[in-house]
Amino acid sequence: MVTPTDRERLQDAIEELDRASSLTRPEVVGRLLSRVDALTDGVEGLEHLLASMPALVDAGLFEGGPWEDPGRLVPSLVGGTLRAGDRTTLMEILSELRMLALAQGQMELKGFSSTRARRFLEETMVRNLDLVFLEEEGRGTDGVESKIVVLMKLLRDRIPIASLKPGLATEIALLCIQRPIVTDRALELLRLVRDHIPIEDRVVVAEGLPDDGQPEWEDPDPDRRLSLYLNAAFTPSEAAQERNADEYRSFLEGADGETLAREVEALGRGMRETGLAIAHHAHLLRRVAGRDDLLAAFLGLSGSGEAELRRHRPFVRELIDRAVQPELARVCHGLGRLLDRGLLSQQPVRIGLERFLTLELHPEVARGIEESRPGCSMSPEAILLADTINVLGQPLGIGQGKNPTCQSARGISLWSRHAPGKLLNMIQTVGRSFDLSMRFEGDLLKASDLGQGLVRDFDHDLDAVSVVLVPHLDRIYNEMMRRAAYRGEDPHKWVNPAMYGHWIPTDFSSAYDYATDSIQDYETFLRTFYATHHPAYNRGHDLAYPNPVGIFLTAISGALVGFHAISILRVREVRGSVRVFLYNPNSEGRQRWHADIRPTVAGHGELPGESSLPFDQFASRLYAFHFNPSDVGEPDRVPDEVLERVKSMARPSWGASYRWAGEGLPGMGGPAATPMGG
């Protein structure tokens, strides 16, 4: 209950803020937030704050801080800020109330419409659906979570849950289209939808979408889009819908060939369309492991995949017996993709996987794997084998999680694609010894002898291969960077070839000059990139291997955030526009690089796991790349207007943090950090 005293104290605090100088403002804001704290414990208090929002904004509550410009806020980051506690949580709650006031027309801000505010709140709720239903999930009892529960009650009252369905359908579709190995987020979103959001006219048997040429993420009916994924995840067939996993296994044991064929068709179609698999898929895969025709249909194998299955039938059955378990059903999809790649016919892969069958893990390795799958009854060896199959089958589905280890994730992806035997050997080496060694310029670097890498608090929400390898790769990479740090050039020039192998082109170009902390000869840098990667200026050469490059990662506002390691996979012209197709290891290929630079994961010819951007936009974020001297085409043919267009995107954003050589422009963001990636 909001008392007259509460109202009076808040009004006094707002008036004090309105009178505050820049010197006293931080202290005054602190006192105001102490008044706000109690009001955020109940819906009535939030409603009073909502009504007071115009006065709070006019008094300058958000001025000079990260919430100042609502146009620069990112819905996907709201959840983490709400959970942060103390003043950060309170300011984020107030930020959502400002958005609600704008959405409801209680106030106006120039350049930010009520429609835009409502879209922001809807996307925030979609991206943080777990918070929306905290109370219904039986959570929200501690101080911070109880405040979040109250906020979400208010938002649900003002923004109908049904209005979230289009955004949820798109979010889930675009998550699944990327085909991540770790599908927990998509499955959790679907569970929340199933448990809390009514879906109209849902058909419980997976029938897929009609083949009308329209991508599922663009289907105008959100209920139908959601049904596709809900069916795949929870009711992929009538038999699966009527039975839990154990009952379904018993059902399959007594099923005749015709029944099994129906289940293979239904469950296999759902898995192929979404990349999702549940315990029922694992039971069905184990049941049909001895039937090549049913197994190939279930896994959705291509012609080459079917040939691979026939060629290695006994070994495939052995892998299924060891690795395919209901608790890690995602291996069902990974196994199909591994067979389609024909990897078992590569002797190093076949021998490497055979050695997994007798691998005994070091206790520390086993402990890390168990931490990544809490409560899982599978042995760590079985989990590692399953996710090794996934990594080999889905090289672009590897993510770094919340770890600053883009370099390591990028390496695992590259080795999976181009040196799977080497990758298997690395996994087994670390698995047995809890150690890894690499050479750098003649010296042997042993991870156990090195200091800490970039990771301080390792996030285990990864595939088991990454859990095993990344801590060791991180330390080795960090040591390589340390040894190459003071040569006057970007250390990646030497570190990337040493880290990844002979696939890395021999020459290197960087826009950043270490000696002067400035951007040097940016035009030559751009001309070289266009002349080596753009088909109009590089004599039509294509990339033989992924090119590890560094980008300037910027906030939606364009401000420099840091440096990030990605890989260019290919460059193609799509509907008259040349686009760069890339692998982003940060587990979300849609990560926005700038207000107007947002990679897509679908709709422009992207393969599962790829992102893409128009060439000019990509070039405007680039700071370093490798190239072969013989591949340099015609840099002088790159039009000046193209270079000016790229500069106009670069200079006002990350470029504001640096001095530009020869132009006498001081940096606005202070000394830049050494580009390390991650």
Secondary structure as GFF3:
##gff-version 3
##sequence-region A 1 678
A	DSSP	alpha_helix	4	19	.	.	.	ID=ss1
A	DSSP	alpha_helix	25	39	.	.	.	ID=ss2
A	DSSP	alpha_helix	43	51	.	.	.	ID=ss3
A	DSSP	alpha_helix	53	58	.	.	.	ID=ss4
A	DSSP	three_ten_helix	70	72	.	.	.	ID=ss5
A	DSSP	three_ten_helix	75	77	.	.	.	ID=ss6
A	DSSP	alpha_helix	78	83	.	.	.	ID=ss7
A	DSSP	alpha_helix	86	103	.	.	.	ID=ss8
A	DSSP	alpha_helix	114	127	.	.	.	ID=ss9
A	DSSP	alpha_helix	129	132	.	.	.	ID=ss10
A	DSSP	alpha_helix	143	158	.	.	.	ID=ss11
A	DSSP	three_ten_helix	161	164	.	.	.	ID=ss12
A	DSSP	alpha_helix	165	177	.	.	.	ID=ss13
A	DSSP	alpha_helix	184	196	.	.	.	ID=ss14
A	DSSP	three_ten_helix	216	218	.	.	.	ID=ss15
A	DSSP	alpha_helix	222	234	.	.	.	ID=ss16
A	DSSP	alpha_helix	238	242	.	.	.	ID=ss17
A	DSSP	alpha_helix	245	253	.	.	.	ID=ss18
A	DSSP	alpha_helix	257	274	.	.	.	ID=ss19
A	DSSP	alpha_helix	279	287	.	.	.	ID=ss20
A	DSSP	alpha_helix	292	299	.	.	.	ID=ss21
A	DSSP	alpha_helix	303	311	.	.	.	ID=ss22
A	DSSP	alpha_helix	313	323	.	.	.	ID=ss23
A	DSSP	three_ten_helix	326	328	.	.	.	ID=ss24
A	DSSP	alpha_helix	331	340	.	.	.	ID=ss25
A	DSSP	three_ten_helix	343	345	.	.	.	ID=ss26
A	DSSP	alpha_helix	347	356	.	.	.	ID=ss27
A	DSSP	alpha_helix	363	372	.	.	.	ID=ss28
A	DSSP	alpha_helix	380	393	.	.	.	ID=ss29
A	DSSP	three_ten_helix	395	397	.	.	.	ID=ss30
A	DSSP	alpha_helix	406	418	.	.	.	ID=ss31
A	DSSP	alpha_helix	420	433	.	.	.	ID=ss32
A	DSSP	beta_strand	437	440	.	.	.	ID=ss33
A	DSSP	beta_strand	443	446	.	.	.	ID=ss34
A	DSSP	three_ten_helix	447	449	.	.	.	ID=ss35
A	DSSP	alpha_helix	464	483	.	.	.	ID=ss36
A	DSSP	alpha_helix	492	500	.	.	.	ID=ss37
A	DSSP	beta_strand	507	510	.	.	.	ID=ss38
A	DSSP	beta_strand	512	513	.	.	.	ID=ss39
A	DSSP	beta_strand	518	519	.	.	.	ID=ss40
A	DSSP	alpha_helix	522	533	.	.	.	ID=ss41
A	DSSP	beta_strand	547	554	.	.	.	ID=ss42
A	DSSP	beta_strand	560	574	.	.	.	ID=ss43
A	DSSP	beta_strand	577	583	.	.	.	ID=ss44
A	DSSP	beta_strand	611	614	.	.	.	ID=ss45
A	DSSP	alpha_helix	615	619	.	.	.	ID=ss46
A	DSSP	beta_strand	622	627	.	.	.	ID=ss47
A	DSSP	three_ten_helix	629	631	.	.	.	ID=ss48
A	DSSP	three_ten_helix	635	637	.	.	.	ID=ss49
A	DSSP	alpha_helix	640	650	.	.	.	ID=ss50
A	DSSP	three_ten_helix	654	657	.	.	.	ID=ss51
A	DSSP	beta_strand	659	660	.	.	.	ID=ss52
###
